[in-house]
Structures are given as structure tokens and as C-alpha cells.
């Protein structure tokens, strides 16, 4: 039974440089969901709710093409 | 598997420039090497270790096992302070609480204003102290990146989260078959390996497969085993959650997240001494928490 996708499994075929580039691009894109991330993903506090300083905003739907829907990297590249 | 060369010679592409201008590296790999520059004080764990083993790109945070010494804590705090990190609500990075299974949490922005979150613990869950000692064997700075071994990583991944179990199945394929059958979450691998390794396995589902049980029975036994792991993890976390509430309220009231790291550390120590029990399960392996 294959447990992960071909894209994941192909990571083993990447060079160190390619893996760094792939991870860097993914990390850029993943910044778009920072506000919705749980406060803790590891450690003994994972079951605690959002502390006040990181209270999660309620996601709001956006119209196609609106700025809220697009992912903008820190360097200004929209994806 | 990566053994060296964690800083890519590739360069990040600037919009419209058509050329590479900035070096690219995994910030969490870079931090691992920075923490360990003088002495082996941390080992990369959890999601970024999964990246290191080339199984999946699935975590935007960094998690480390930290050597349980005051010197290791000081080294990590110094590097985080240098990078402008601040504490997130969590235990102070101090051996008195780390040794009780507590975790410490930090955050800063990298030079591209991306959020970098750093989590530390010294007692990985379901992991023996002898295994921890092996990870930190030798005091000199490591020649390659220090990463938790596959067995420890798999144990750390046996959490309450469903998404960790497919990853365990893929990580297990990198183990020798007699170890793979003890931890894999892939029923077909259990069945395939059972004839050779199942009878002597310590794992009930592997021994069940070795008796010739059909696939459906193996799948059900595996599902029950995973559910048991998830429930055990939830119960342990619930104990920490309950014990931490007064302390966490104290940290929030003090505005820890907005205080410079060194000052926050001192204030958190003072709050922890009043409100955070050092060990929930003294003398028990349950002190090993995630």
C-alpha cells in the first residue's frame, strides 16, 4: 500500500540543492496560512486553545481574484 | 539521505529578475547547525527530521531534542536571542522543567519576514533515556547535521494526529525488516514480513499476521493499535494541559510574548517556580512527553 503521494516519495531522488529549493518554495507558500495555524503543533501544549496573542481570525470567503484569495510571497510574487 | 551540504549553492529567484540572487537553505537545518556549532546540544526532530529523511515536506515549524544541561539551554537561548526571537507561551527553557517532559516554544521572523517557530523538548515521548543518550553521544560538534534516529522519530510521531501514521509507514521502510515489522503502519508490509519476522515480533498485530490471519483481521488489529496510541497520547497531553493552566494564565498576564527574550526568560522562571510543577509523573516513563 502506497502511503504517500508520488510527489512526496520523489523527494528521495532530489539533490540536496533541489530539496532546499523545494522546501523554500513550500515554506514561502505556507506563510499564507500562518494566521489559521494552531498555536502549537508539538510539545505538551498542543491541546491548549489559542492564547490571546495568537487568537485565530475567522476565515472569510473571498471573491475569485481578490487579494485575500491570492497568496503573496514576502518578495511580492503572487502564486 | 543527506549527510552534509545543507546550505544550497542555489539562489532564490527574485521576481522578474530571471536570475538567482539570494542563498536558499532550510532555516531549520541552518538553525540546527548554528545551535551545534560549538557542541552537540540539539538534534533535529519531528517534521523537519521527516524532511531530512526525505519522506515529506510537511512542517513549517522546527522541533528539536535539546541536551538536558544548563549549558545547552544557554547556547540555544543565546542563538535565539541573536536572531530576535521571543518566547511563546510554554515552559521556560530550563532543565528543571525539560526533565519533567515540558516543552519550550519560540518564534522569530527570518530575513524574508517569514515566521519561524522553534520548539524544544529533552524527553521525547515513548523513548528511553538510553536512546536519548545515544543521540547526544560525544561532546564535540557533529560533522554532519544531528538528527534523531528513525526509531526515535517514529516514536515521536505516534501522536494523536492521524496524519502522522502514514508518515510512520514510509519512515519504517528505511528500517531493517525486523524493525520495520515492529512499527510500520502499512498492513501489507506487516503481512509481507510476517512469515519471516512475525512469530518473534513483540507486536501483537505482527504475531497475528504470522498465524495466517486474513488481511481484514490484520487491518482491524492495526486500526485498534493506532487508536490506542492516539488515545494514550491524548491522555498524557490532558494531564499536561491541566497542570499548565495556572502557569499559562500567568504567562499571558505578564505579556511574555511581547517581552525581550532574556527578560521573558527570567520572568517565566519566576512564574514557573510558583505555578508549574516540574514533573507530572515522577519516576515514570510518562515523564517523557511530547
Boltz contact constraints between the chains, C-beta under 6 A:
constraints:
  - contact:
      token1: [A, 1]
      token2: [B, 186]
      max_distance: 6.0
  - contact:
      token1: [A, 1]
      token2: [B, 188]
      max_distance: 6.0
  - contact:
      token1: [A, 3]
      token2: [B, 166]
      max_distance: 6.0
  - contact:
      token1: [A, 3]
      token2: [B, 169]
      max_distance: 6.0
  - contact:
      token1: [A, 3]
      token2: [B, 170]
      max_distance: 6.0
  - contact:
      token1: [A, 4]
      token2: [B, 56]
      max_distance: 6.0
  - contact:
      token1: [A, 4]
      token2: [B, 166]
      max_distance: 6.0
  - contact:
      token1: [A, 4]
      token2: [B, 170]
      max_distance: 6.0
  - contact:
      token1: [A, 8]
      token2: [B, 56]
      max_distance: 6.0
  - contact:
      token1: [A, 11]
      token2: [B, 54]
      max_distance: 6.0
  - contact:
      token1: [A, 12]
      token2: [B, 54]
      max_distance: 6.0
  - contact:
      token1: [A, 16]
      token2: [B, 2]
      max_distance: 6.0
  - contact:
      token1: [A, 16]
      token2: [B, 5]
      max_distance: 6.0
  - contact:
      token1: [A, 17]
      token2: [B, 8]
      max_distance: 6.0
  - contact:
      token1: [A, 17]
      token2: [B, 10]
      max_distance: 6.0
  - contact:
      token1: [A, 20]
      token2: [B, 8]
      max_distance: 6.0
  - contact:
      token1: [A, 20]
      token2: [B, 24]
      max_distance: 6.0
  - contact:
      token1: [A, 20]
      token2: [B, 25]
      max_distance: 6.0
  - contact:
      token1: [A, 20]
      token2: [B, 26]
      max_distance: 6.0
  - contact:
      token1: [A, 21]
      token2: [B, 10]
      max_distance: 6.0
  - contact:
      token1: [A, 21]
      token2: [B, 24]
      max_distance: 6.0
  - contact:
      token1: [A, 23]
      token2: [B, 26]
      max_distance: 6.0
  - contact:
      token1: [A, 23]
      token2: [B, 57]
      max_distance: 6.0
  - contact:
      token1: [A, 24]
      token2: [B, 24]
      max_distance: 6.0
  - contact:
      token1: [A, 26]
      token2: [B, 57]
      max_distance: 6.0
  - contact:
      token1: [A, 30]
      token2: [B, 60]
      max_distance: 6.0
  - contact:
      token1: [A, 31]
      token2: [B, 114]
      max_distance: 6.0
  - contact:
      token1: [A, 34]
      token2: [B, 115]
      max_distance: 6.0
  - contact:
      token1: [A, 41]
      token2: [B, 61]
      max_distance: 6.0
  - contact:
      token1: [A, 42]
      token2: [B, 46]
      max_distance: 6.0
  - contact:
      token1: [A, 42]
      token2: [B, 63]
      max_distance: 6.0
  - contact:
      token1: [A, 42]
      token2: [B, 119]
      max_distance: 6.0
  - contact:
      token1: [A, 43]
      token2: [B, 103]
      max_distance: 6.0
  - contact:
      token1: [A, 43]
      token2: [B, 119]
      max_distance: 6.0
  - contact:
      token1: [A, 44]
      token2: [B, 102]
      max_distance: 6.0
  - contact:
      token1: [A, 44]
      token2: [B, 103]
      max_distance: 6.0
  - contact:
      token1: [A, 44]
      token2: [B, 240]
      max_distance: 6.0
  - contact:
      token1: [A, 44]
      token2: [B, 289]
      max_distance: 6.0
  - contact:
      token1: [A, 45]
      token2: [B, 90]
      max_distance: 6.0
  - contact:
      token1: [A, 47]
      token2: [B, 237]
      max_distance: 6.0
  - contact:
      token1: [A, 47]
      token2: [B, 241]
      max_distance: 6.0
  - contact:
      token1: [A, 48]
      token2: [B, 241]
      max_distance: 6.0
  - contact:
      token1: [A, 51]
      token2: [B, 89]
      max_distance: 6.0
  - contact:
      token1: [A, 51]
      token2: [B, 252]
      max_distance: 6.0
  - contact:
      token1: [A, 52]
      token2: [B, 252]
      max_distance: 6.0
  - contact:
      token1: [A, 53]
      token2: [B, 257]
      max_distance: 6.0
  - contact:
      token1: [A, 74]
      token2: [B, 112]
      max_distance: 6.0
  - contact:
      token1: [A, 74]
      token2: [B, 113]
      max_distance: 6.0
  - contact:
      token1: [A, 75]
      token2: [B, 15]
      max_distance: 6.0
  - contact:
      token1: [A, 76]
      token2: [B, 15]
      max_distance: 6.0
  - contact:
      token1: [A, 77]
      token2: [B, 15]
      max_distance: 6.0
